[in-house]
């Protein structure tokens, strides 16, 4: 598949992904100045979405998206009300990313697909424009749901192969924003350690394991904190040219946008790293 036209996505080519605790006004400003057009708030942020408001206030034009609001954690009605207020204050700059989360995280996890549909129905009833929301999607069924009921999909912990397969399912009309992890620590050992520590958490979640198995990784790849092959594929590190090529591979495989998940270790300066990576992506 040839590279997807970037004009389809208002998100821009590259965004920066950080958990709620990782964001600061300084980092938001630095990311926008470095050319990251969308700021992603990960890790099921608080339902009041105050962190989103702070990031929008700290930037001039950057879009802010959630990755994700967990449907088990926050009911649709209050999320719809917060979304309306954000759209009123910051027109065109907020995308509501929602997702089903993981069975390991909630005792009430049942009928996940039906729960997503009900949540989208509630957002519709509350007047949340489908074109301003996105859906965390990995498998074909939820990818199709994201195509039909939202602006598109925000897959997490994936490879360019998954991006190609997702684009085939989504077709030409939907946004596809793929997340990919990057570790830019100057110490190669620390970067590798960050990669495996991060993967060790996600490999304990059945949804991600199943998706990685479908992508061709075997039991040895998924054991413990992951094989070197898995770490190399899922966490880009080393020379900046290699990192940039790995991120661009998603665009070449059909993504409109790549959410760069910057992993930070002891002594790492996020503002410095964001500036350096942004310059490399613009080169």
C-alpha positions, -999 to +999 in steps of 0.1 A: +000+000+000+013+035-008+015+062+017-018+076+028-025+113+020-018+133+051-046+158+044-072+133+057-061+139+092-063+172+111-040+157+137-009+163+116+018+138+110+033+135+145+020+139+180+035+134+214+020+108+238+025+110+276+006+097+306-013+124+325+015+127+351+041+132+324+026+164+310+035+199+321+028+233+305+065+235+297+065+202+279+033+210+260+049+243+248+081+226+238+063+199+219+043+224+199+074+245+192+091+213+180+064+206+155+043+180+173+008+190+162-012+168+186-006+162+223-020+128+236-029+123+272-026+086+280-033+063+309-071+069+315-068+106+326-092+119+353-128+122+341-128+160+346-102+162+318-086+191+336-052+180+322-066+185+287-078+220+295-043+229+309-026+216+278-049+235+255-043+267+276-005+262+274-004+260+236-015+281+207-029+257+180-020+222+192-048+196+192-051+176+224-065+141+224-072+115+251-057+081+247-079+070+263-109+078+284-118+043+298-155+035+294-155+015+326-140+043+346-161+073+334-197+074+324-206+088+290-229+116+303-203+135+323-176+129+297-200+144+271-206+175+292-168+180+297-163+175+260-189+201+251-172+226+274-138+219+258-152+223+223-168+256+233-136+270+248-112+255+222-130+250+189-115+223+167-087+215+192-100+185+212-105+149+202-121+125+226-103+092+224-122+064+242-115+027+247-126-004+265-094-009+285-084-044+297-101-072+316-072-072+341-081-036+351-118-040+361-140-066+377-170-054+356-154-062+323-181-080+303-196-077+268-168-053+258-180-047+223-216-041+233-204-018+261-185+003+235-216+005+213-237+016+242-212+043+251-211+056+216-249+057+216-249+077+248-224+102+233-246+105+202-276+112+224-256+139+242-247+156+210-210+147+208-200+150+172-187+116+159-161+135+139-144+147+171-140+113+187-117+084+182-117+048+193-089+026+206-090-003+182-068-033+175-090-061+161-111-061+130-145-057+147-135-027+168-116-012+138-148-014+118-167+002+147-142+031+148-147+035+111-185+036+113-191+055+145-161+078+150-135+098+131-112+068+132-088+046+152-060+051+176-043+017+179-017+012+207+014-010+209+014-019+172+038-023+143+037-010+107+023-044+097-007-038+119-010-003+104-013-018+069-039-043+080-059-016+099-059+007+069-073-021+047-102-024+072-107+013+077-107+022+041-098+056+028-121+078+048-112+072+085-083+086+105-056+061+116-033+074+143-008+047+154+011+050+187+048+040+188+073+040+216+107+057+215+135+056+240+162+083+234+183+079+265+220+087+258+229+055+277+220+026+254+216+002+283+191+025+300+172+028+267+170-010+264+161-014+300+132+011+296+120-008+266+118-041+284+104-027+316+076-010+296+069-041+275+068-063+306+037-044+318+018-047+286+027-083+280+007-091+311-025-078+294-043-104+273-056-080+246-021-069+237-007-104+238-034-117+214-028-089+190+010-095+190+004-132+185-017-123+154+012-102+141+035-132+142+052-131+176+056-164+193+056-175+230+094-168+233+089-132+221+061-126+246+077-142+277+086-120+306+096-085+295+098-096+258+124-108+234+150-085+218+132-088+185+100-076+201+117-048+219+134-037+187+101-037+168+080-019+195+104+005+211+126+025+187+160+035+200+195+042+190+205+065+162+180+093+155+179+084+118+168+048+127+141+062+151+128+086+124+127+058+098+107+036+122+081+063+128+078+071+091+072+034+084+037+038+099+030+067+075+042+047+046+020+018+058-012+038+058-013+059+090-023+095+089-006+103+122+020+087+146+017+093+183+052+092+196+053+077+231+085+090+246+099+067+273+120+086+299+146+073+323+166+087+351+183+119+341+164+122+308+153+157+299+119+155+281+121+190+267+155+184+253+145+151+238+113+165+223+132+193+206+159+170+192+134+145+179+111+172+164+141+186+145+150+152+131+114+146+120+113+179+102+146+173+084 
